[in-house]
């Protein structure tokens, strides 16, 4: 039986002394505590490759361009969480390219990934936009994903058939078929999870074109939100700086309420349920 997990990203802002949920997603397989630690280690490694300067402005441009005035309905920390999610999805795609292996028997012109690549590069050229490059393949892939959302798969046409979070998932993959790995789309935790993982990113501010993450924290819970600290402590420690709990964090940095996550947006809203 596959291990299923629910992930939440929290940004601890020492400038405002507040905490904000910036992203959440689901995994229906391989969501073990060991793998969660490895995923946080991967994000930490990618941040190091970026000189510890997360290019949040790329997510801001993607979201502002697609949402117009509805951008203001997002949590302020959402672009940061969005960029981390895109990096994680890109790292999964680079590390486990099962999909490309299955498509290797198709002629190149019929492979969905090749078709998407051609469409993005053609559209970017027409817009005179240079897709940012990077020597790290996962970072380069995340940059490409931003271009997918800006030039080939804008949100408004997709909004009639998928949620906003599901759209973020869609721009990370060649087709609408959901592959294994991080899966965005749910606003409420599914009932079949075995673990809840909370990643904590401490910053001085998240309202900047590039953001430095000062420390990384992690909490593992069971489906009833009971802390499993002893299980986490059995994992390698180089991935995170601190074992934390949401309750401990909120005692000093209260949570910012968000209509977006709490699904209190009106149903006729561009981002509403």
N, C-alpha and C positions, 0 to 999 in steps of 0.2 A: 504493500500500500504506500502510495506516495505521501511525503510529508508536506503539508500545506501551511503557508504562513501569511500573516498580515503585517505589512511594513508601514511605519509612520516616520516621517522625517520632521524633526523639530529644530528650529533655529532659536538659539539663546542669544538675545541681543543685549550686550552689556551697556550699550549707549542708552537705551530706554528702560533697561531692567525688566524686560518682558520676554515671554516665550511665544512663538507662533508655530502652528503646524503649517508646513510648507509643501508637503506632498504625502500621498499615501497610495499604496498599491498592494496587489495580491500575487502570491506564487502558489501554483497548484502542485508543484513537485520540487524535490530537493531543497525544501525550505528548512533545513536543519540548523541548529545553533552554530555548528562548525561552518556551514556555508554562509550564514549571515555574517559571521566574523570575517570570513574571506571577502565577502562583498564590501564590507566597510574598509577592509585593507586595500581593496582595489580602488575604491574612491579616494582613499588617502594617497595611494600611489599616483593616481591621475592628477590629483591636486599638486603633488610634488613636481610632476612633469610640466605642469602649467606655472611653475614658480610660485605655487600657493596663491595664485591670483585667478579665481574663478571668473570666467568671462560672462557674468550675469547679463551684460548688455545684449548679448546675442538672443537670450530668451526674452528679454524685455522687448526687443525689436520684433521678434516673432509674434509675441502676444499682442502688443499694441497694434501691429499691422493687421492682425486678424480680428481683433475684438472691438476696435474703435473705442467708444465710450464705455462699453461693457468691461473694459480692462480694469476700471476702478472697482468693480465688484469682486475682483480677486483679492486674496490676502496679500498684503504688501510683500511678504517674504516668498510668495509663490514663484517668481522668476528664478530665485535661487534654488528652490526645491526642484523646479522644472529642469534646470540645467543639470543638476545632479542626477535626476532620473534619466535624462537623455544620455549622459555619460555612462551610467550603469547599463542601460540597454545596449549602447554601442559596444561596451566591453564584453557583454554576453555574446553579441553577434560575432565579434572578432575571435573570441576564445572558443566558441562552440558553433562552427558554421555548418550545422546539420542540413539546414535548408539549402545551402548552396551545393552541398554534396548530392542531395536528392535531385537537384536540377541540372547536374553536370552532364546528363545524357541528352538534354535538350539542346537544339541549336542555339547559339549565343543570342540571336535576335529574338528568340522566344522565351528566354529566361526573364521572369518578372524583375529580378534585381537589375539586370542589364537594361531592361526597358525603362525602369525608374531612373537609373543613372543617366541614360540618354535624355530623358525628358527634363530632368533637373538641370543638366548642363546646358541644354538648348535654351531653357527658360531663363537661366541665370545670364547667359550670353546676351539674350535679347534685352534683358533689363540692365545690361552692363554692370552686373554684380559679380565680384570676384569671391568665390566661396573660400573662406579662410582655410589655410592648410596647416598641417602639423605633422611632425615626424612620427608621433605616436599614433598607431592605426585606430585606436578606440577614440581618441580625441578628434582625429580627422573625420571619423564616422559620425560623431555627434554633430560636428559642424555641418556635415552633409545633411543630416536630419533636419537641422534648422532651415536649410535651403528647401528641403522637400515641403515643409509647412508653409514657407513663404511663397513659393513659386509654382508648385504643382498640386498640392492638396490643401487649399485654404479651408479654414474652419466653416465659413458660412454655408457652402454647399453640403458639407458633411453633417451639419447640425440637424438636418431633418431625419437622419437615420442613426445617429450615435451621440452619446453624451460627450461633453467637452473633454473629460479625462480619457474617454475611449479614443477621441481624435488624437490626443497626444500619443497614445499607443500606436495608432494607425500610421502616423508619419515616421515611426521608427522601423517599419517593416515593409517589405515589397508588396504584399497583398493584404487583404482584409482578414485572412486566416491568422488566428492567434497562435503563435508558437510558444514553447515553454520559456520560462524566465519571468522577469518582472512584468506584471500585467496591470496597467492602469485602466480605470473605468468604473470602479465601485466607489460609492460614497459611504456605504455602510459595510462593516466587516462581515464577510461571509460566515455562515455558521459552522463550516466544516474545517476551520483552521485548527492546527495543533499548537502553533506558537504565534505570539505577537512580538514583533521586533520594533524597538524604538531607537532610531539613530538620532543623536544629538550633535548639532554643529554650533559651536560657540563662535560668535563674531563680534566685532566692535560695532558694525553697522551692516545692514543688508541693503541699504538704499544707496548703492554706488555702482558704477559701470563694471568694476571688478571688485570682488570681495575676497578678503583673506579669512580663512577659517583657522582660528587659533587653537582649537582642540576638538577632539572627537570623543563622543560618549556613546554607550550602548546599554540598552536594557532588554532582557529576554523575559517574557511572561508566558504563562499558559493561556488557554482560551478564556479563562475566567479573570484574566488580568492579574493573576497572582505572580509575584516576582520569583524568577528562577535564577537568582544570583549565583547559587552554588554551581549550577550547570554551566553558566557563562564563565565562571572563574576557572573551569577546567579547560577552557579554550586558550589558544595562543594570545598573548597580551600585546603584541606589537601592532595590532590593528587599531586599537583604541587607547585613549589616554586615561579613561576613567569609566568605571562601572557606575551607572547612574540609575535613578528611577524618576519617573515623571513626577511623582509626588514630591520628591526632594527638590527637583528643579522648580516646580511651581511654588514652593514655599518661599523662594527668594525672587523668582522671576514669573509673575502671574501670567496665565495664558491669555492671549489676545482672542477675543470672541470673533468668529467669522461666519456671516450668513452663507458664504459659499460652502464651507464644510458642513454646516448645520442644516443645509438644504432649506433655508428660509427665504430664498429668492422667490419672487413671484413666478407663477407658472408661465406667464407670457414674457418673461425675461429672456434675453438672448442666451443667458447661461442657466436659466431656471430649470427645474426638474421636468 
